[in-house]
């Protein structure tokens, strides 16, 4: 075991490898906190549906979507065999197809458990040398993630701070999370999906440079707190979920390490929470069936909230 993996500094405290590299769900586990999903959570979430209103949590994605460099996205619409006016059969059927040239970690996305590690060691003690291949992950691929249908909780941080857009560098830790949950009258429970509304996504197309370089977000202590709660996924209306600039004394994307590598909790980025916040929809049924690209690290998604 590499030295950094044996003693990784998380939030200033050294943790032995065995504290995080062995999943509580066993040595063969590949889905992490998704083990907390069950029929009871689905039924619990279904009882939150009182209006039938649906919310698309994904944003539109195109060549102008700001993304973590060097990620990009392009779409090409083609008419195979029809360039010179060709068609199919006596009815002269014509059709359009499309080709995507781009990264899966762009726009609204889910980070799988093979995305972020600690010095080459990933969730459940998987070493990159043993499962990462240019042709796709041999373990922890996005195809392993089961449908995520559960109770969702939205924490409106913008309302909490009395602003349309929470200032970059603002960290959400245990105190802030508990304060907003109490104010909204919601409880964070095992198996939940937790989303933060910060207003940050409103900067897209207006100030893409600011949007993609800094952000308010989850702090290391806050990530640990949510892990203790047993949540399945954590998301926000920002490109990286966690607070940037990073908190003093923390590492680069350390919140990602705490959630993904250490606790098997999925990360949802660029979630469009604006309409949820407008309606004060703090609890809802969360539904996600991500594309099952074999061996993929991430996936572009459009989850749905129903209330």
N, C-alpha and C positions, 0 to 999 in steps of 0.2 A: 504494500500500500504506500502510495506516495506520501511524502512528509506533510505536504499542505492538506491532503485529504485526511490524514490522521489527526491533525490539529488545526482545524479551520477556525479563524476568528469570526464569529458571528455576533455582531452587536457588542464587540469588545470582550467576549468571553470565549475561551477555547473549549471546543467540543470534541470529544473523542469520536473516532470514526464510527464506532458501534452505536453511538447515540442517534445517528441518522441514516446510516447506510443499510440498516436492516429493517425492512418494512414490517409493520405490525400484522400485515396480512399474509406474511410468509415469503420465502425466498423466490418464489416463482411469480409473485404479483407484478402486474404491468399496468394496472389502472389506478393505483393510489387511492385518493380520497373518493373516487367514484364508487368504491366499496360501500360508502355510506348512503348510496341511493337504494331505495327499495319501494315496494308497492305502497307502503304506508305513507311515504313522502309524497308519492303521486296523488294519493287520495287526499292527503292534507292540503296539497296545493290546489286540487280541484275545488275544494270548498271555498277558496278565495275568489272564485269566478262568480261575480254577481251582476255584471253589466254585459259581459260578452265582448268587451272592447279589446282589441289586439294592438300591440305596439311592436313595430319592426325596430329591433335594436341595432341592426347593421346599417352602415352608411354606404352610399354609392361609391364605387371604386372605378377610377379611370387613370389615364396617364398623368393627370395632374395631382393625384392623391399624394400628399406629403408622406414620406416613409423614411424609416431608419436606413441610412446609406449603407450599401449601394442598392437597396431594394427598389424595384420599379415594376411597372405594369403596363402592358399594351394589349389591345384586342384588334384582331384583323377579321373582317367579314369577307368571305370568299364565296364564289359560285362555281364549284367544281364541275368541269366539263361544259360550262355555259359561257365561257369568255367570248366566244364568237357567235353567241346567240343560240346555242344548243339548248335542247330540252329533252324531257323523258316521255316517250310513248306518244300515242295518238292524241292524248289530252294536253300535250306540251307542258308537262309539269316542270316548273322551275323551283329552285330552292336556294336558300342561303345557309351557310355554315359559318362557324367562327373558330378562330384559333387564339389561344391565350399565350402570350409570352410574358412571363412575370414570376414574381416570388409569392409564395403562399403566406408569408409573414407581412402582409400589407393590408391596410384598411382594417375593417372589423375582423378580428382573428382570435383563434384559440391557440395558446401555447401548450403543446403537448409535453409530456414528462421527459422527452429526450432532447428538449431545447437547451436547458441551462444546467450545467454541472459545477462541480467544485474540483478544479485541477484534474479534469478528465474523468471524474467519477460522477455518475448520475443517479437518479432515483433508484433505490433498492440496491445500491452498491454496484451498479452496472458500469463497467469501465468502457470508455469510448473505443479502445482498441478491440474490444470483444463484440461490439454491436453496431458501430457506426461504419457505414459503407457509402460510397458515392452513389450507389444505385438505390439507397434507401436504408433506414434503420432496420436492423434485424430484431430488435426489441423496442418496446415503448413507442411504436409507431402510432400515428393518429387513428389508424383503423381499429385499434384496440379499445378506444374510448366508447363506452356504451352510450345510448341516448341519455341525455341529461334532461330529465323531466322532474322538476322538484319545486319547492317553494323558493321564490326569489324575494330579496330584500333590497330596496334602494335607499341609500343614505344620502340625503341632499346636503352636501357640504356647502354648496353655494348659498343656500338659504341660511344655513347655520352661521356663515360668516357675513351674511347680509350683502352679497355681491353677485353680479351676473357671472363673473369669471374669477375663481379663486386664484390668488397670486401664486406664481411659481415659487417652489421652495417650501410651500406650506405642507407640513407632514401630518398625516392622520395616524395617530397611535391610539393606544387603549383609551385614554381619557377622552379624546375627541370622538372616537367611535361610540363609546358608551353614552356620551352626552347627546349625540345626535339621535341614537336609537331611543333613548329615554324621551327626548323631545318629541319624536315621531310616534312614540307608543308602540314600538316594535321590539321584538326579541330575536336575536340571532341564534339559530338552532343548528344542531347537527344535521348535515345533509343539505344545508341551504346553499344558494348562490347569492353572493353579496356584491352589489354594484354601487359605485360611488358616482354621484353627479357633481361635477365641478364647473361646468360651463366651458371647459377647455376646448371641446370639439367645435365650438362656435367660431374659433379662430381660423379654421380651415377655409382657405380662399380669401381670407382677410389679412392674415399675418402668418403665413406658412413657416417662415423662419423661426418665429417665436414658438409656434405650436410644436415644431419638431426638435427643438433644442433643450427645452426646459419644461417643467410642469409641476403642479401640485400633485400629491399622491400619498400612497400608503408608505408608512415608515416600517423599519425593521421590527420594532416592538409591536406595532399594529398587526404586522403579518404573523408574528408568533401568537398573538392574542386570537386572531381568527383561526389559526391552526388548532389552537386548544379547543375552540368551539366545534371543530369538526366539519367546517364548511367544505364543499366540494370544489367550488371555484370562486375566484375573486376577480372583479372587473371594474373598469372605469371608462369614462369618456375622454381618455387620453391615450397617447401612443405607447406608453410603457408601464402604466399603472402606478409605478412607484415614484416617490418624490425625487425631483431632479432640480437643482443640484442635490446630490445625495447628502444624507445627514452626516454631520461631523463624526468621524470615527468609524464610518461604515464603508464597505467595499463597493466596487462597481457592480451594479445590478444585484445587490445582496438580497433585496426583497425577493427577486426571482429565485435566488438560491434557497431561501427559507421556504418559499411556497412549493416550487417545483421539485428541487432535488431532495430536500429534507422531509417534506411532508406530502408530496404527491398531490398537491392542490393545483388545479388548472388556472391559467391566467387568461382573462378575456380583455382584449384591448380595443380601443376606439368604439366603445359601445355608445349608441345614441340614446342617452337617458333623458334628453330634454323634455320630451312629451310626458314621460313618467313624472318628472319633477313638476311640470305645469299642472298635471292632474292630481298632484300629491298622492301618487300611487306608490305607496311605500311597501306594500306586500302584493304579490301576484304569483301566478303560475308561470314558471320559466320553462321553455321548451327549446331544446337544441338537438338536432341530428346532423352532425358535421359530415362533410364529404369524407369518405373512407378511402383516402389515397394510401395504398399500402406502403408502409415505411416512411411516411411523411412526418416531418417535425411539427408542422403547424397546419392550419387550414383557414381559409377565408370563410367567414360564417355570417349568418343573419338570424340570430336567435329571436324568438318571439316571446313577449310577455303578454299574458292574458289576465284580465281582471273582471 
